[in-house]
């Protein structure tokens, strides 16, 4: 397990600092660009991922005659035990002619070489993998915003809803009709909690999370 490398915001060449609470890690997490934050949303809501660490490891190297360093954006370990390091990059920074191209490619080369030497899987995530489909990202952003309300879930209401979902695919509208005594807000929180924890699935890729959202159980 890794711990985040301490970083000062003014030394980092990224932008748009984000601080959030990770329900998965039970601690605050920090990110230094919009894209890093959005990548975290995918990791945080992926029930196959057991644990992760942002900015987990610093590697020193020389670039254009100067000593510098690179820090991986994330280390991830899945429930299966599989682990890998991730670097989050805007695709334009990896195009020749971009002012960050040489630095970016050297950084990726150093990280990839370290992973090969230490027998670790290495992944590069760009906005193409992170932001498409956009509707999925917007939906999981909503799920993460509801995590602070998971403690409000009524176990009796949750059991009733899960028992119904175990029998097939239902829309939020169906659930409201089946259990009119359960407020819509509570249904949303119950569904969000169980999607987050991997107990149920939902069609988050093609429809805004709401009344028409369909949920089902793989078990």
Secondary structure by P-SEA (a helix, b strand, c coil): cccccccccccccccbbbbbbbccccbbbbbccaaaaaaaaaaaacccccccccccbbbbbbcccccccccccccccccccccbbbbbbccccccccccaaaaaaaaaaaaaaaaaaabbbbbbbcccccccaaaaaaaaaaaaaaccccccccaaaaaaaaaaaaaccccaaaaaaacccccaaaaaaaaaaaaaacccccccccccccccbbbbbcc
